[in-house]
Every structure is written in structure tokens, then in C-alpha cells.
Amino acid sequence: MNARTSDIDIDIDIAKAAGVLRAGGLVALPTETVYGLGANAEDSTALARVFQVKGRPPTHPLIVHIGGAEYLGDWAQDVPAAARLLAEHFWPGPLTLVLRRGHRVPLEATGGLQTVAVRVPAHPVALTLLKTFGGGIAAPSANRFGSVSPTTADHVRAELGDGVDFVLDGGPCGVGVESTIVDVTGDVPSILRPGGVTREDLEAVLGRPLAVPSTSRVRVPGQHPSHYAPSARVILVEPENLIAEAERAQEAGHQVGVFLPPRLADAPVKAHAQVAVPAAMDAYARGLYGFLRTLDQQGCDLIVASLPGEEGLGLAIANRLRRAAGPRPSETGAGEHAAGQATKPTPDQR
């Protein structure tokens, strides 16, 4: 298939996707972060179906995707200077801003809150879809609530099946972890979820340090104690204990998958499966969810990992691994397993 034919095909698919959205249907769409499960952001019935298909609690807000910063006033009100500055520097891109809810946003999209999460995606297919559709698209990640986010169209098809009316295939996601969420509704901006825009880059633009609070008065996506989780249990240990913990669990009868950091990539380990994680944090972020899915597919019931350093994208990766290792809703005595409890990270890992 030549490039021109491919362009024609994707234009046809985008037109189909826009038609599905206008008719109240659900479209899985590519973004630079992960695939989203999109609905018309102004259609309360379609929004209700997003929650139903995902199994997502209706109090968990959705992110409204818009086609450009010039449309921000349609979806948010009382937009502060800090928000406009961040939008100028990072949109289109993996940054979500929490703002006062505007007149076009139904409460179903905000989990009943008077705030709204808004972003402009950087993926060319998503931007063209937004332009063709002519409105906002509310879209959480296109997976079951709490599970590993999808970074390819095949991930969406495998997990949601015919729960999605149309899957718009834009290829693998280039960033691989969700957007950074910044609350700009208060006097001081704060990061509610680390993501594809680093804290250091945000601080450089704002000229001030940004807190990353463990709890927030504003509900946003990704705050559930267990999130981004594979079927296998995930435990986090100190790097120096990684191989010993993995082998102990394997000997106890688990099918263990191991995330091996670069300095241990060639180390022998008695485990069911292993992944050598990249040294570069952008490559690690891009591959993270695929690594978790692969170990699930290889039959692992336990994944042993250590946290990366929390500079740059390492902060987002560490956040996702902590959530993946969080207590599952069905568990009691959360965090316990045959190999013992996850150990607390040392200061140099934070």
C-alpha cells in the first residue's frame, strides 16, 4: 500500500469516526499518550455509555479533548494566566489542565464536579478527527477500568471488543504513558498526575517549583489506589533485592516475570519470564504498558520490579508502577504475597 492510498484510507476512517461520534457512538482514537475511548463531550447518553463499557465509576472525571487552545474558552471559564502560559508551551501535547467547568461541559463528563480536565492531543489523527467532528471528545483510556492502558489499536480490540463502535487505528502511541494533569484552579498550580510532560519542564515555564501531592481536593483520572494494573500481581522491591525476591517467589510456585533494570540486564535470574527495561526513560515510558501486557500473555502471575529514578519521565513511570502494585479491590491484606511485601523505596529512588 503506497503512502497516498494510506492517506486516503485514514481520511475515510476519520470521516467514519466523526459520523459515529455525531450519532452518539463510541470511537477508540489514537493519541500520543494512549488510545482513548471517545464520545461526544456534550452527549450525556454517550458519556454514560463510556462509563458502562469501561466499568468506570461515574464519579471519576473524563478528560475533554479539544482541537486547539483557541477553543479553551468554550469548555472552561476563569482561565488563569498560568493555564494560558502552559497551553502556549505544551499544547498540542501530553498535558491536561484542570480548570473551572465551562458552559458546554455536562456534569456527566466531570464526575459531578465544577472543574473540567482539558487537553489538546498532539497525535495528527486525533487532531484531524477533532477538526472533522467539530466539537470536544471526552475520552478516558480505552480499556477496562483499572487495567493496563492500551497503546495500540489491537490492545483496544482485544480488551473492549464490540463495546466500541469504531476503532480508529493511528499506529502505536509515541509517548506511552498518560498526560500530566496540572490543577490550575487554585492560587498555586500543582501536579495531580505525573505524565508525558515532565515536572522539570513545567517548572521551567512557570518559574516556580510544583508540588506532586499524594491526595487532592480535585478528583482526576488515575488516582485510584490500584490502576494501570495487569492481571499478574506487581510487587516493587529495592534494586539490590530484585533477583533474590523474584527467585524466592518462583521457588514458592509463582510464575514470575521480572523487570530487569539496565545494570542487571545480563544477570542470570531463575524466573518464568523477564523484560530488560530500557535505560532511556522515554523508551521505558513508551514500552511500559506493552511490557506489562507481554508478561501477562506469557502466563506470569507475579511481576517483580524496582522503581526508576524519579527525574524526568521516571516520575511518571514510577507513579504507574506504584499504582499497578496497589491493592486490588477484591483483596484483603493488600500487598501480601509469597515473596513478602514490597519494600519502601530509598530516598535516592524518589
C-alpha positions as CSV (number, residue, x, y, z in Angstrom):
1,M,0.0,0.0,0.0
2,N,1.5,3.3,-1.0
3,A,1.6,6.4,1.1
4,R,-1.2,8.2,-0.9
5,T,-3.5,5.2,-0.5
6,S,-2.8,5.1,3.2
7,D,-3.6,8.8,3.5
8,I,-6.9,8.2,1.6
9,D,-7.8,5.3,3.9
10,I,-7.1,7.2,7.1
11,D,-9.2,10.2,5.8
12,I,-12.1,7.8,5.2
13,D,-11.7,6.3,8.6
14,I,-11.6,9.7,10.3
15,A,-14.8,10.7,8.5
16,K,-16.4,7.4,9.7
17,A,-15.3,8.1,13.2
18,A,-16.7,11.6,13.2
19,G,-20.0,10.2,12.0
20,V,-20.1,7.6,14.8
21,L,-19.5,10.4,17.4
22,R,-22.2,12.6,15.9
23,A,-24.6,9.6,16.1
24,G,-23.8,9.1,19.8
25,G,-21.4,6.2,19.4
26,L,-18.1,5.4,20.9
27,V,-14.8,5.7,19.0
28,A,-11.4,4.4,20.1
29,L,-8.9,7.1,18.9
30,P,-5.1,7.3,19.0
31,T,-3.3,10.0,20.9
32,E,0.4,10.4,21.5
33,T,-0.1,9.0,25.1
34,V,-2.5,6.1,24.9
35,Y,-5.6,5.1,23.0
36,G,-8.8,6.9,24.2
37,L,-12.4,5.7,24.4
38,G,-14.1,8.8,22.9
39,A,-17.6,10.1,23.0
40,N,-19.2,13.5,22.1
41,A,-18.3,15.5,25.2
42,E,-21.8,17.2,25.1
43,D,-23.8,14.0,24.7
44,S,-24.8,12.8,28.2
45,T,-26.1,9.4,26.9
46,A,-22.9,8.7,25.0
47,L,-20.9,9.7,28.1
48,A,-22.9,7.3,30.3
49,R,-22.0,4.5,27.8
50,V,-18.3,5.3,28.2
51,F,-18.6,4.6,31.9
52,Q,-20.6,1.4,31.3
53,V,-18.2,0.0,28.7
54,K,-15.1,0.7,30.9
55,G,-16.8,-0.3,34.1
56,R,-15.7,3.1,35.4
57,P,-17.3,4.7,38.4
58,P,-19.4,7.7,37.3
59,T,-17.7,9.9,39.9
60,H,-14.3,9.6,38.0
61,P,-14.0,12.6,35.6
62,L,-13.2,12.3,32.0
63,I,-10.7,14.4,30.0
64,V,-12.2,16.6,27.3
65,H,-10.0,16.7,24.2
66,I,-10.3,19.8,22.1
67,G,-8.8,20.8,18.7
68,G,-6.7,23.8,19.9
69,A,-6.1,26.3,22.7
70,E,-8.3,28.8,20.9
71,Y,-11.3,26.7,21.9
72,L,-10.5,26.7,25.6
73,G,-13.0,29.4,26.4
74,D,-15.8,27.2,25.1
75,W,-15.0,24.5,27.7
76,A,-13.6,26.3,30.7
77,Q,-14.2,29.6,32.4
78,D,-12.0,31.9,34.5
79,V,-8.9,30.6,32.8
80,P,-5.9,31.9,34.7
81,A,-2.7,33.2,33.2
82,A,-0.7,30.2,34.3
83,A,-3.0,27.9,32.3
84,R,-2.7,30.0,29.2
85,L,1.1,30.0,29.6
86,L,1.2,26.2,29.9
87,A,-1.1,25.8,27.0
88,E,1.0,28.0,24.9
89,H,4.1,26.0,25.6
90,F,2.8,22.4,25.8
91,W,-0.3,22.2,23.5
92,P,-0.7,20.2,21.4
93,G,0.9,17.7,23.8
94,P,0.6,15.4,26.8
95,L,-0.6,18.0,29.3
96,T,-4.1,18.2,30.8
97,L,-5.2,21.3,32.6
98,V,-7.9,21.2,35.4
99,L,-10.0,24.4,35.1
100,R,-13.4,25.7,36.1
101,R,-16.1,24.0,34.1
102,G,-17.4,25.9,31.1
103,H,-21.0,26.1,29.8
104,R,-20.5,23.3,27.2
105,V,-19.4,20.6,29.6
106,P,-22.2,18.4,31.1
107,L,-21.7,17.2,34.7
108,E,-21.5,13.6,33.4
109,A,-18.1,14.4,31.9
110,T,-16.8,15.9,35.2
111,G,-17.9,13.3,37.7
112,G,-20.4,15.9,39.1
113,L,-17.6,18.4,39.8
114,Q,-17.5,22.1,38.8
115,T,-14.0,21.5,37.4
116,V,-13.1,20.1,34.0
117,A,-9.9,18.4,32.7
118,V,-9.0,19.6,29.2
119,R,-6.2,18.9,26.8
120,V,-5.2,19.3,23.1
121,P,-3.6,16.0,21.9
122,A,-0.6,16.0,19.7
123,H,-1.4,13.0,17.5
124,P,-2.2,14.1,13.9
125,V,-5.1,11.6,13.6
126,A,-6.7,12.8,16.8
127,L,-6.4,16.4,15.8
128,T,-7.9,15.8,12.4
129,L,-10.7,13.9,14.0
130,L,-11.4,16.8,16.3
131,K,-11.4,19.2,13.4
132,T,-13.7,16.9,11.3
133,F,-16.1,16.3,14.2
134,G,-16.2,19.9,15.2
135,G,-16.6,19.5,18.9
136,G,-15.0,18.2,22.1
137,I,-14.3,14.5,22.6
138,A,-14.4,13.2,26.2
139,A,-12.0,10.2,26.3
140,P,-10.5,8.2,29.1
141,S,-8.1,5.4,28.2
142,A,-9.8,2.7,26.0
143,N,-9.5,-0.2,28.5
144,R,-11.4,-1.7,31.4
145,F,-11.2,0.5,34.5
146,G,-8.0,-0.1,36.5
147,S,-6.3,-2.3,33.9
148,V,-3.3,-1.6,31.7
149,S,-3.8,1.2,29.3
150,P,-3.7,0.5,25.5
151,T,-1.0,1.8,23.3
152,T,-2.1,0.1,20.0
153,A,-5.4,-0.4,18.3
154,D,-5.0,-4.2,18.8
155,H,-4.9,-3.7,22.6
156,V,-8.3,-1.9,22.4
157,R,-9.9,-4.6,20.2
158,A,-8.6,-7.4,22.4
159,E,-9.9,-5.8,25.6
160,L,-13.1,-3.9,24.7
161,G,-14.2,-5.9,21.6
162,D,-17.6,-4.8,20.2
163,G,-18.1,-2.5,23.2
164,V,-16.5,0.1,20.8
165,D,-18.4,1.2,17.7
166,F,-15.3,2.1,15.7
167,V,-11.6,1.7,16.3
168,L,-9.5,4.4,14.6
169,D,-6.1,2.9,14.1
170,G,-3.3,5.6,14.2
171,G,-0.4,3.2,14.9
172,P,1.4,2.7,18.2
173,C,1.4,5.6,20.7
174,G,4.6,7.6,20.8
175,V,4.7,8.7,24.4
176,G,3.2,5.6,26.0
177,V,2.0,7.0,29.4
178,E,-0.9,9.3,30.0
179,S,-0.8,13.0,30.1
180,T,0.4,15.0,33.0
181,I,-2.5,16.6,34.9
182,V,-2.0,20.0,36.4
183,D,-4.6,21.7,38.6
184,V,-4.6,25.4,37.9
185,T,-7.9,26.2,39.8
186,G,-6.1,27.4,43.0
187,D,-3.6,30.0,43.8
188,V,-0.6,27.7,43.2
189,P,-0.6,25.1,40.3
190,S,0.1,21.5,41.3
191,I,0.7,18.2,39.5
192,L,-2.2,15.8,40.2
193,R,-0.8,13.1,37.9
194,P,2.7,12.8,36.5
195,G,2.8,12.1,32.8
196,G,4.2,12.8,29.4
197,V,5.3,16.4,30.3
198,T,7.9,16.4,33.0
199,R,7.8,18.3,36.2
200,E,11.1,19.9,35.3
201,D,9.8,21.3,32.0
202,L,6.6,22.6,33.7
203,E,8.7,24.3,36.4
204,A,11.0,25.9,33.9
205,V,8.0,27.5,32.1
206,L,6.2,28.6,35.3
207,G,9.4,29.7,37.1
208,R,8.4,28.0,40.3
209,P,8.5,24.6,41.9
210,L,5.5,22.4,41.6
211,A,4.2,20.0,44.2
212,V,3.0,16.5,43.4
213,P,0.6,15.9,46.3
214,S,-0.4,12.3,47.1
215,T,-4.0,13.4,47.6
216,S,-6.1,16.2,46.1
217,R,-9.3,18.0,46.7
218,V,-10.0,17.6,43.0
219,R,-10.8,14.2,41.6
220,V,-8.9,13.4,38.3
221,P,-8.1,10.3,36.3
222,G,-5.5,7.9,37.6
223,Q,-5.9,8.5,41.3
224,H,-7.4,5.1,42.3
225,P,-5.1,3.1,44.6
226,S,-5.0,0.3,42.0
227,H,-4.6,1.4,38.5
228,Y,-2.8,0.6,35.2
229,A,-2.7,-3.0,36.6
230,P,-2.0,-6.2,34.7
231,S,-3.7,-9.5,35.6
232,A,-0.5,-10.5,37.4
233,R,0.2,-9.0,40.8
234,V,3.0,-6.5,40.8
235,I,5.4,-6.0,43.7
236,L,8.1,-3.3,44.0
237,V,11.4,-4.0,45.7
238,E,14.8,-2.4,46.0
239,P,17.0,-3.0,43.0
240,E,19.6,-4.9,45.1
241,N,16.8,-7.3,46.2
242,L,15.2,-7.7,42.8
243,I,16.7,-11.0,41.7
244,A,16.5,-12.6,45.1
245,E,12.8,-11.7,45.5
246,A,12.0,-12.9,42.0
247,E,13.7,-16.3,42.6
248,R,12.2,-16.7,46.0
249,A,8.7,-16.2,44.5
250,Q,9.4,-18.5,41.6
251,E,10.6,-21.3,44.0
252,A,7.4,-20.7,46.0
253,G,5.3,-21.7,43.0
254,H,4.6,-18.4,41.2
255,Q,5.2,-17.8,37.5
256,V,7.3,-14.8,37.9
257,G,8.1,-12.0,35.4
258,V,10.9,-9.7,36.2
259,F,11.6,-6.1,35.1
260,L,15.4,-6.0,34.8
261,P,17.0,-2.6,35.0
262,P,19.9,-1.8,32.7
263,R,22.6,-2.7,35.2
264,L,21.1,-6.1,35.7
265,A,20.1,-6.8,32.1
266,D,22.7,-9.6,31.7
267,A,22.3,-11.0,35.2
268,P,21.1,-14.6,35.4
269,V,17.7,-15.0,37.1
270,K,15.5,-18.0,37.7
271,A,12.1,-16.8,36.6
272,H,9.4,-17.6,34.2
273,A,10.0,-14.5,32.0
274,Q,11.9,-11.3,32.0
275,V,12.0,-7.9,30.4
276,A,15.1,-5.8,30.1
277,V,13.8,-2.3,30.5
278,P,15.5,0.5,28.5
279,A,17.9,2.9,30.1
280,A,16.3,5.9,28.3
281,M,13.2,7.0,30.2
282,D,11.3,8.0,27.0
283,A,11.8,4.4,25.6
284,Y,10.8,2.9,29.0
285,A,7.7,5.0,29.1
286,R,6.8,4.1,25.5
287,G,7.2,0.4,26.3
288,L,5.9,0.2,29.9
289,Y,2.3,-0.9,29.2
290,G,3.5,-3.3,26.4
291,F,5.9,-4.9,28.9
292,L,3.1,-5.5,31.4
293,R,0.8,-6.9,28.8
294,T,3.5,-9.2,27.4
295,L,4.3,-10.7,30.8
296,D,0.5,-11.3,31.3
297,Q,0.4,-13.1,27.9
298,Q,3.4,-15.2,28.9
299,G,1.4,-16.6,31.8
300,C,3.1,-14.7,34.7
301,D,1.0,-14.4,37.9
302,L,3.5,-12.1,39.6
303,I,5.7,-9.3,38.3
304,V,8.7,-8.1,40.3
305,A,10.1,-4.7,39.5
306,S,12.1,-1.8,41.1
307,L,11.3,1.9,40.6
308,P,13.4,4.1,38.3
309,G,14.9,7.4,39.4
310,E,12.1,9.9,39.6
311,E,13.7,12.6,37.4
312,G,12.1,13.5,34.0
313,L,9.8,10.8,32.8
314,G,10.9,8.5,35.6
315,L,8.4,10.2,37.8
316,A,5.5,9.1,35.6
317,I,6.9,5.6,35.2
318,A,7.3,5.3,39.0
319,N,3.7,6.5,39.5
320,R,2.3,3.9,37.1
321,L,4.3,1.1,38.7
322,R,3.1,2.1,42.2
323,R,-0.5,2.1,41.1
324,A,0.0,-1.2,39.3
325,A,1.3,-2.6,42.6
326,G,-1.6,-1.1,44.6
327,P,-4.1,-3.3,46.5
328,R,-6.7,-4.7,44.2
329,P,-10.3,-4.0,45.1
330,S,-11.0,-7.8,45.8
331,E,-8.0,-8.2,48.0
332,T,-7.7,-8.3,51.8
333,G,-4.4,-7.9,53.4
334,A,-3.3,-5.9,50.4
335,G,0.2,-6.2,49.2
336,E,0.9,-9.6,50.7
337,H,2.2,-12.5,48.6
338,A,4.5,-15.5,48.8
339,A,7.6,-13.4,48.4
340,G,6.8,-10.9,51.1
341,Q,5.6,-7.3,51.0
342,A,7.1,-4.6,48.7
343,T,9.8,-2.7,50.3
344,K,9.8,1.1,50.7
345,P,11.9,3.0,48.1
346,T,15.1,4.6,49.4
347,P,15.4,8.4,49.1
348,D,17.6,8.2,46.0
349,Q,14.8,6.4,44.2
350,R,12.2,9.1,44.8
